[in-house]
Amino acid sequence: MAERSGAELPQFAVAIVGGATAGAEMAGILSRRGVLCVVFEQNPRPYGKIEDGLPRWHVKLRQKEYENILGRLDHPLVHFVPYTKIGRDLSLTELANEWGFTAVVLAHGAWSDRPLPVPGVDQYVNKGLIYQNSFIYWFNHFPEREYAGPRYEVADGTIVVGGGLASIDVMKALQIELVRRALAERGIEVDALDLEHAGIPAALAAHGLTWEGLGLRGATLFYRRRLEDMPLTDIADDADEQRRAKLEATRLKILDKAKEKFCFRVRPQMRPVAALVEDGRLVGLRFQRTRVEGGKAVGVEGGEEDVRAPLVISSIGSIPEEMAGVPLDGQLYRFSDRELGRLEGFPTVFSTGNVVTGKGNIKESRRHSISVATHIVEQYLGLGEGNRDDEVALLEASNAALRARGERLAQWVVARRPLQVAELDRLLAKVRERQVAVGYRTSFAEWIAKVTPPDLA
């Protein structure tokens, strides 16, 4: 048994559930304070939605965040436990009450799709209906040689239900793949990332073609409110009428640029109300026209329209996965203290990142300057001039809130009772047992090299 000597052994230990942006940030803050961190990651690699939910054309942003995550997790006081999902392999009650951690931090993000509010529609998942998270996961990974996940075929005339930044990403991915495959049929090979950078009209013009000349209908985005209500930039609740009008105009400008560059259509004030089904497959949706009253979309009686489509993608938001023993407040966890993400019934459990906000993308910072908001969002969507170097600034702004929460949690942790050597030994023994069970018998850097696909190294 080890004996404590000065600062040789940590006095506190924290379990962090999720190793991506929020989890790595928390591990970095705590390990710098001398706190032992054990990061439980459901995947082999700790990149979360940076890898699986952020479209792969964000090359520089993804690489920058990969480096940030690796730098924070490759630390002597950080123990990495892959292939371990809390709620499946270990219960939260077990982790919080039996392992001996000073605290547990939930940083596992928002991986579930918000259900499409159409009666009975979920029975047609993969039978004409796809949800956003699965679709973008496929888009990001299908080019890999060893990809073994779900396979999807983009279809001309796809309809998407959504309205936020994530749904614009879905529209882009659809249109890029649709055009790329249409060009391939003409013997023209175009890389998806090059097509995204240039935009569809410019890429086609380079080959003497036009969008109209391809004979494609393209994808259509259906949104339940007005175009200027699409949350492409944030509007503060206390914004006066003049400022609100300017930001609404900014939203329209961003949307127009996206439509022009990627040749998709948008139909506002349309909400889905029923599934159109033939031979056990979803073949479209019945929509109802709406009017906007007090910020809410209210159905117009008699304003129904059946829209047939070969594929429907729902992109109406992401929410945290349900976890046994964790009470819910609607579709989000019920917090006794939202600022620190404290859960009812779990006095040592905290939460951070998208598991608190219920957001599924990294664009969470609130920027109320019109020029800044326009610039950052255009860079994120690939609509601005030049390269995407400023995307890193977007991520840094988003991470600032994570750091503030992490510092508050660190203060809470170091004020607890220090762990005894025997307690620390028992905890580390359980960690090693789990690592061995999932095949983790090496250093963190060696593990990452081992589980990185050859064509991504």
C-alpha positions as CSV (number, residue, x, y, z in Angstrom):
1,M,0.0,0.0,0.0
2,A,1.3,3.4,-0.9
3,E,2.0,6.0,1.8
4,R,1.2,9.6,1.4
5,S,4.2,11.9,1.3
6,G,3.7,15.6,0.8
7,A,2.1,16.2,-2.6
8,E,3.1,12.8,-4.1
9,L,-0.4,11.4,-3.9
10,P,-3.6,13.2,-4.7
11,Q,-6.0,13.9,-1.9
12,F,-9.2,14.1,-4.0
13,A,-10.5,12.1,-6.9
14,V,-13.2,13.0,-9.4
15,A,-15.0,10.8,-12.0
16,I,-15.7,12.6,-15.3
17,V,-18.3,11.0,-17.5
18,G,-17.3,12.0,-21.1
19,G,-13.9,12.9,-22.4
20,A,-14.7,15.4,-25.2
21,T,-14.7,19.2,-25.0
22,A,-16.5,19.6,-21.6
23,G,-15.0,16.6,-20.0
24,A,-11.4,17.3,-21.1
25,E,-11.8,21.0,-20.0
26,M,-12.9,19.8,-16.5
27,A,-10.0,17.2,-16.3
28,G,-7.5,19.9,-17.2
29,I,-8.7,22.3,-14.5
30,L,-8.9,19.7,-11.8
31,S,-5.6,17.9,-12.6
32,R,-3.8,21.3,-12.5
33,R,-5.2,21.6,-8.9
34,G,-3.7,18.2,-8.0
35,V,-7.0,16.3,-8.2
36,L,-7.0,12.8,-9.6
37,C,-9.4,12.5,-12.5
38,V,-10.8,9.3,-14.0
39,V,-12.4,10.0,-17.4
40,F,-15.0,7.4,-18.4
41,E,-15.6,7.5,-22.2
42,Q,-18.3,5.5,-24.1
43,N,-16.2,5.4,-27.3
44,P,-12.6,4.3,-27.9
45,R,-11.6,7.9,-28.7
46,P,-12.5,10.9,-26.5
47,Y,-13.7,13.3,-29.2
48,G,-17.5,13.1,-28.8
49,K,-19.5,15.4,-31.0
50,I,-16.4,17.1,-32.3
51,E,-15.7,13.8,-34.2
52,D,-19.3,12.4,-34.6
53,G,-21.6,15.5,-34.7
54,L,-19.5,18.4,-36.1
55,P,-19.5,17.9,-39.9
56,R,-16.2,16.8,-41.3
57,W,-15.6,19.9,-43.4
58,H,-14.6,21.8,-40.2
59,V,-11.1,20.4,-40.6
60,K,-9.1,23.1,-38.7
61,L,-11.6,23.4,-35.9
62,R,-11.8,19.6,-35.4
63,Q,-8.0,19.3,-35.4
64,K,-7.6,22.1,-33.0
65,E,-10.0,20.6,-30.5
66,Y,-8.5,17.2,-30.9
67,E,-5.2,18.7,-29.8
68,N,-6.9,20.5,-26.9
69,I,-8.6,17.3,-25.7
70,L,-5.4,15.2,-26.0
71,G,-3.4,17.8,-24.2
72,R,-5.7,17.8,-21.2
73,L,-6.2,14.1,-20.9
74,D,-2.5,13.1,-21.4
75,H,-1.6,14.0,-17.8
76,P,-0.2,11.9,-15.0
77,L,-3.3,12.6,-12.8
78,V,-5.8,11.7,-15.5
79,H,-6.8,8.0,-16.0
80,F,-8.7,7.2,-19.2
81,V,-11.3,4.5,-19.2
82,P,-12.7,3.9,-22.7
83,Y,-15.6,1.7,-23.9
84,T,-17.5,2.5,-20.7
85,K,-20.9,4.1,-20.8
86,I,-22.5,5.2,-17.5
87,G,-26.0,3.8,-17.4
88,R,-25.1,0.7,-19.4
89,D,-21.7,-0.6,-18.1
90,L,-21.9,1.2,-14.7
91,S,-24.8,2.8,-13.0
92,L,-24.6,6.4,-11.8
93,T,-25.6,5.3,-8.3
94,E,-22.7,2.8,-8.3
95,L,-20.2,5.4,-9.6
96,A,-21.3,8.1,-7.2
97,N,-21.9,6.0,-4.0
98,E,-19.6,3.0,-4.2
99,W,-16.3,3.8,-6.0
100,G,-15.2,6.4,-3.5
101,F,-14.9,9.5,-5.7
102,T,-15.0,12.9,-4.1
103,A,-17.3,14.0,-6.9
104,V,-18.7,12.9,-10.2
105,V,-19.0,15.3,-13.2
106,L,-21.4,14.5,-16.0
107,A,-20.0,15.8,-19.3
108,H,-21.4,13.3,-21.7
109,G,-23.2,15.7,-24.0
110,A,-26.5,15.5,-25.7
111,W,-26.6,12.4,-27.9
112,S,-30.3,11.7,-28.2
113,D,-32.4,13.4,-30.9
114,R,-35.4,15.3,-29.8
115,P,-38.4,13.2,-31.0
116,L,-40.2,14.4,-34.1
117,P,-43.6,15.5,-32.8
118,V,-45.6,13.3,-35.2
119,P,-47.8,10.5,-33.8
120,G,-46.3,7.0,-34.5
121,V,-43.5,8.3,-36.8
122,D,-40.6,6.7,-34.9
123,Q,-41.7,3.3,-36.0
124,Y,-40.4,4.3,-39.4
125,V,-36.8,5.1,-38.3
126,N,-34.6,3.8,-41.1
127,K,-37.7,3.2,-43.1
128,G,-37.9,6.6,-44.7
129,L,-37.0,8.5,-41.5
130,I,-33.5,9.4,-40.2
131,Y,-32.6,11.5,-37.3
132,Q,-29.9,14.2,-37.4
133,N,-27.3,12.6,-35.1
134,S,-27.3,9.3,-37.1
135,F,-27.1,11.1,-40.4
136,I,-24.2,13.3,-39.5
137,Y,-22.4,10.4,-37.9
138,W,-22.7,8.5,-41.2
139,F,-21.6,11.6,-43.2
140,N,-18.5,12.0,-41.0
141,H,-17.4,8.4,-41.1
142,F,-18.5,6.6,-44.2
143,P,-15.4,7.5,-46.2
144,E,-13.2,5.7,-43.7
145,R,-11.9,2.3,-45.0
146,E,-12.9,0.5,-41.8
147,Y,-16.3,2.1,-41.3
148,A,-18.9,-0.4,-40.2
149,G,-21.8,1.8,-39.1
150,P,-25.1,2.5,-40.7
151,R,-25.3,3.2,-44.4
152,Y,-27.5,5.8,-45.9
153,E,-28.3,6.8,-49.5
154,V,-29.0,10.5,-50.0
155,A,-32.1,11.0,-52.1
156,D,-33.2,13.9,-54.3
157,G,-36.2,15.7,-52.9
158,T,-35.4,14.9,-49.2
159,I,-37.2,17.0,-46.7
160,V,-35.7,18.1,-43.4
161,V,-37.6,19.3,-40.4
162,G,-35.6,21.8,-38.3
163,G,-34.5,25.4,-38.3
164,G,-31.3,25.9,-36.3
165,L,-27.6,25.8,-37.2
166,A,-27.5,22.0,-37.0
167,S,-30.3,21.7,-39.6
168,I,-28.3,24.0,-41.9
169,D,-25.4,21.5,-41.5
170,V,-27.8,18.7,-42.5
171,M,-28.9,20.6,-45.6
172,K,-25.3,21.2,-46.6
173,A,-24.4,17.6,-46.2
174,L,-27.4,16.5,-48.2
175,Q,-26.7,18.9,-51.0
176,I,-23.0,18.2,-51.1
177,E,-23.5,14.4,-51.4
178,L,-26.3,14.8,-53.9
179,V,-24.2,17.0,-56.2
180,R,-21.0,14.9,-55.7
181,R,-22.8,11.8,-56.8
182,A,-24.5,13.5,-59.7
183,L,-21.1,14.6,-60.9
184,A,-19.7,11.1,-60.4
185,E,-22.3,9.8,-62.8
186,R,-20.9,12.3,-65.3
187,G,-17.4,11.0,-64.7
188,I,-16.4,14.0,-62.6
189,E,-14.8,13.3,-59.2
190,V,-15.1,16.1,-56.6
191,D,-14.1,15.9,-53.0
192,A,-16.9,16.7,-50.6
193,L,-14.6,19.1,-48.6
194,D,-13.6,21.0,-51.8
195,L,-17.3,21.2,-52.8
196,E,-18.2,22.6,-49.4
197,H,-15.4,25.2,-49.6
198,A,-16.3,26.4,-53.0
199,G,-20.0,26.1,-52.8
200,I,-22.2,24.3,-55.3
201,P,-22.6,27.0,-58.0
202,A,-18.9,27.7,-58.2
203,A,-17.9,24.1,-58.1
204,L,-20.3,23.3,-61.0
205,A,-19.2,26.4,-63.0
206,A,-15.6,25.0,-62.9
207,H,-16.9,22.1,-65.0
208,G,-19.2,24.1,-67.2
209,L,-22.3,23.1,-65.4
210,T,-25.1,24.8,-63.4
211,W,-27.4,23.7,-60.7
212,E,-30.4,23.9,-63.0
213,G,-28.6,21.9,-65.6
214,L,-28.2,19.0,-63.1
215,G,-32.0,18.5,-63.1
216,L,-32.1,18.0,-59.3
217,R,-34.9,19.2,-57.0
218,G,-32.6,19.4,-54.0
219,A,-33.6,19.3,-50.3
220,T,-36.2,21.4,-48.6
221,L,-36.1,22.6,-45.0
222,F,-39.4,23.0,-43.2
223,Y,-39.5,25.4,-40.3
224,R,-42.5,26.0,-38.0
225,R,-41.9,29.7,-37.5
226,R,-40.9,32.7,-39.7
227,L,-37.6,32.8,-41.5
228,E,-36.4,35.7,-39.2
229,D,-37.2,33.5,-36.2
230,M,-34.6,30.9,-37.2
231,P,-32.1,30.8,-34.3
232,L,-29.0,31.4,-36.5
233,T,-27.9,34.1,-34.2
234,D,-28.9,34.7,-30.6
235,I,-31.2,37.5,-29.6
236,A,-31.1,38.6,-26.0
237,D,-34.4,38.4,-24.1
238,D,-34.1,42.1,-23.2
239,A,-33.2,43.3,-26.7
240,D,-35.2,46.4,-27.7
241,E,-37.3,46.5,-30.9
242,Q,-34.5,48.2,-33.0
243,R,-31.9,45.7,-32.0
244,R,-34.2,42.8,-32.4
245,A,-35.1,44.0,-35.9
246,K,-31.3,44.3,-36.8
247,L,-30.6,40.8,-35.6
248,E,-33.6,39.3,-37.4
249,A,-32.3,40.9,-40.6
250,T,-28.9,39.3,-39.8
251,R,-30.6,35.9,-39.6
252,L,-32.2,36.5,-43.0
253,K,-28.9,37.5,-44.5
254,I,-27.1,34.4,-43.2
255,L,-29.9,32.1,-44.4
256,D,-29.9,33.7,-47.9
257,K,-26.2,33.2,-48.2
258,A,-26.5,29.5,-47.2
259,K,-29.4,28.9,-49.7
260,E,-27.4,30.6,-52.5
261,K,-24.2,28.7,-51.8
262,F,-25.8,25.3,-51.3
263,C,-28.9,25.5,-53.5
264,F,-31.5,24.3,-51.0
265,R,-35.0,25.6,-50.3
266,V,-36.8,26.6,-47.1
267,R,-40.5,26.6,-46.4
268,P,-41.3,28.6,-43.2
269,Q,-44.4,28.4,-41.0
270,M,-45.0,24.8,-41.7
271,R,-45.2,22.2,-38.9
272,P,-45.5,18.4,-39.3
273,V,-48.6,16.9,-37.9
274,A,-49.0,13.4,-39.5
275,A,-47.0,10.7,-41.2
276,L,-47.6,9.6,-44.8
277,V,-47.1,5.9,-45.0
278,E,-47.2,3.3,-47.8
279,D,-46.2,-0.3,-47.6
280,G,-44.8,0.1,-44.2
281,R,-42.5,3.0,-45.1
282,L,-42.6,6.7,-44.5
283,V,-43.1,8.5,-47.8
284,G,-43.6,12.0,-46.5
285,L,-45.3,14.2,-44.0
286,R,-48.5,16.1,-43.7
287,F,-47.8,19.7,-42.7
288,Q,-50.0,22.4,-41.3
289,R,-49.4,26.0,-42.0
290,T,-48.9,28.2,-38.9
291,R,-49.1,31.7,-37.8
292,V,-46.7,33.1,-35.2
293,E,-48.3,34.5,-32.0
294,G,-46.2,35.5,-29.1
295,G,-43.2,33.6,-30.5
296,K,-45.2,30.4,-30.8
297,A,-46.3,28.6,-34.0
298,V,-50.0,28.2,-33.9
299,G,-51.7,25.9,-36.5
300,V,-54.0,27.4,-39.1
301,E,-57.2,25.4,-39.3
302,G,-57.6,23.9,-42.8
303,G,-54.0,24.7,-43.7
304,E,-52.8,21.2,-44.2
305,E,-50.6,20.1,-47.1
306,D,-49.2,16.6,-47.9
307,V,-45.6,16.6,-48.9
308,R,-44.2,13.4,-50.3
309,A,-40.5,12.7,-50.1
310,P,-38.1,9.7,-50.6
311,L,-36.5,10.6,-47.3
312,V,-37.3,12.6,-44.2
313,I,-34.6,13.8,-41.8
314,S,-35.6,15.3,-38.4
315,S,-33.2,18.0,-37.1
316,I,-35.1,19.6,-34.3
317,G,-32.4,19.4,-31.6
318,S,-30.5,17.1,-29.3
319,I,-31.1,16.1,-25.7
320,P,-29.2,14.1,-23.1
321,E,-29.8,10.4,-23.0
322,E,-32.0,9.2,-20.2
323,M,-30.1,7.7,-17.3
324,A,-31.5,5.3,-14.7
325,G,-32.1,7.1,-11.4
326,V,-31.8,10.6,-12.8
327,P,-35.1,12.5,-12.7
328,L,-36.2,14.4,-15.7
329,D,-37.7,17.9,-16.2
330,G,-39.3,17.4,-19.5
331,Q,-36.6,16.1,-21.8
332,L,-33.7,17.5,-19.8
333,Y,-32.3,16.4,-16.4
334,R,-33.9,17.9,-13.3
335,F,-31.3,20.1,-11.7
336,S,-31.4,21.4,-8.1
337,D,-28.7,23.9,-9.2
338,R,-28.5,24.5,-12.9
339,E,-25.5,26.8,-12.6
340,L,-23.4,23.8,-11.4
341,G,-25.6,21.1,-12.9
342,R,-26.4,19.5,-9.5
343,L,-28.9,16.7,-9.6
344,E,-31.6,15.9,-7.1
345,G,-30.7,12.9,-5.0
346,F,-27.0,12.9,-6.0
347,P,-25.2,15.4,-3.6
348,T,-21.8,14.7,-5.1
349,V,-22.8,14.8,-8.8
350,F,-22.3,17.8,-11.0
351,S,-22.9,18.4,-14.7
352,T,-21.3,20.6,-17.4
353,G,-21.5,21.3,-21.1
354,N,-24.3,20.2,-23.4
355,V,-25.7,17.7,-20.8
356,V,-26.9,20.9,-19.0
357,T,-27.9,23.0,-21.9
358,G,-29.4,20.3,-24.0
359,K,-27.6,21.5,-27.0
360,G,-25.9,19.3,-29.5
361,N,-23.4,21.6,-31.1
362,I,-20.4,23.7,-29.9
363,K,-21.9,27.1,-30.8
364,E,-23.2,28.0,-27.4
365,S,-21.5,31.3,-26.6
366,R,-23.8,34.3,-26.7
367,R,-22.5,37.1,-28.9
368,H,-24.8,40.1,-29.2
369,S,-22.7,42.3,-31.4
370,I,-24.3,42.1,-34.9
371,S,-20.9,42.3,-36.7
372,V,-19.3,39.6,-34.5
373,A,-22.4,37.3,-34.6
374,T,-22.6,37.6,-38.3
375,H,-18.9,36.9,-38.8
376,I,-18.7,34.0,-36.5
377,V,-21.8,32.2,-37.7
378,E,-20.8,32.8,-41.4
379,Q,-17.4,31.2,-40.6
380,Y,-19.1,28.3,-38.9
381,L,-21.4,27.7,-41.8
382,G,-18.7,28.2,-44.4
383,L,-20.4,31.4,-45.8
384,G,-17.7,34.0,-45.1
385,E,-14.7,35.0,-47.2
386,G,-11.4,33.3,-46.8
387,N,-10.6,30.4,-44.5
388,R,-12.1,29.2,-41.2
389,D,-9.3,30.2,-38.9
390,D,-11.8,32.3,-36.8
391,E,-13.7,29.1,-35.9
392,V,-11.2,28.6,-33.2
393,A,-12.3,31.9,-31.6
394,L,-15.8,30.5,-31.6
395,L,-14.8,27.4,-29.8
396,E,-12.7,29.4,-27.3
397,A,-15.6,31.7,-26.5
398,S,-17.8,28.6,-26.0
399,N,-15.2,27.0,-23.7
400,A,-15.0,30.1,-21.5
401,A,-18.2,29.2,-19.7
402,L,-16.9,25.6,-19.2
403,R,-13.8,27.0,-17.5
404,A,-15.8,29.2,-15.1
405,R,-18.0,26.2,-14.1
406,G,-14.9,24.1,-13.7
407,E,-13.1,26.5,-11.4
408,R,-16.2,26.7,-9.1
409,L,-16.3,22.9,-9.0
410,A,-12.6,22.7,-8.2
411,Q,-13.1,25.0,-5.2
412,W,-15.9,22.7,-4.0
413,V,-13.8,19.6,-4.4
414,V,-10.7,20.8,-2.6
415,A,-12.9,21.8,0.4
416,R,-14.0,18.2,0.9
417,R,-12.5,15.6,3.2
418,P,-9.2,14.3,1.8
419,L,-9.1,10.7,0.7
420,Q,-7.1,8.3,2.8
421,V,-4.3,6.2,1.1
422,A,-6.4,3.0,1.5
423,E,-9.4,4.7,-0.1
424,L,-7.3,5.9,-3.0
425,D,-5.8,2.5,-3.5
426,R,-9.2,0.8,-3.6
427,L,-10.5,3.4,-6.1
428,L,-7.5,3.0,-8.4
429,A,-7.8,-0.8,-8.2
430,K,-11.4,-0.6,-9.5
431,V,-10.2,1.8,-12.3
432,R,-7.5,-0.6,-13.4
433,E,-9.9,-3.5,-13.3
434,R,-12.2,-1.7,-15.7
435,Q,-9.4,-0.6,-17.9
436,V,-8.2,-4.2,-18.2
437,A,-11.7,-5.4,-18.9
438,V,-12.0,-3.2,-22.0
439,G,-8.5,-3.9,-23.3
440,Y,-6.8,-0.7,-22.1
441,R,-3.3,-1.8,-20.9
442,T,-1.1,0.9,-22.2
443,S,-0.4,4.6,-22.0
444,F,-3.0,7.2,-23.1
445,A,-0.9,8.3,-26.1
446,E,-0.3,4.7,-27.2
447,W,-4.0,3.9,-26.9
448,I,-5.0,6.8,-29.0
449,A,-2.5,5.7,-31.7
450,K,-3.9,2.2,-31.5
451,V,-7.6,3.1,-31.9
452,T,-7.2,5.8,-34.5
453,P,-8.2,4.5,-38.0
454,P,-5.2,4.3,-40.4
455,D,-6.7,6.8,-42.8
456,L,-7.2,9.4,-40.0
457,A,-3.8,9.1,-38.4
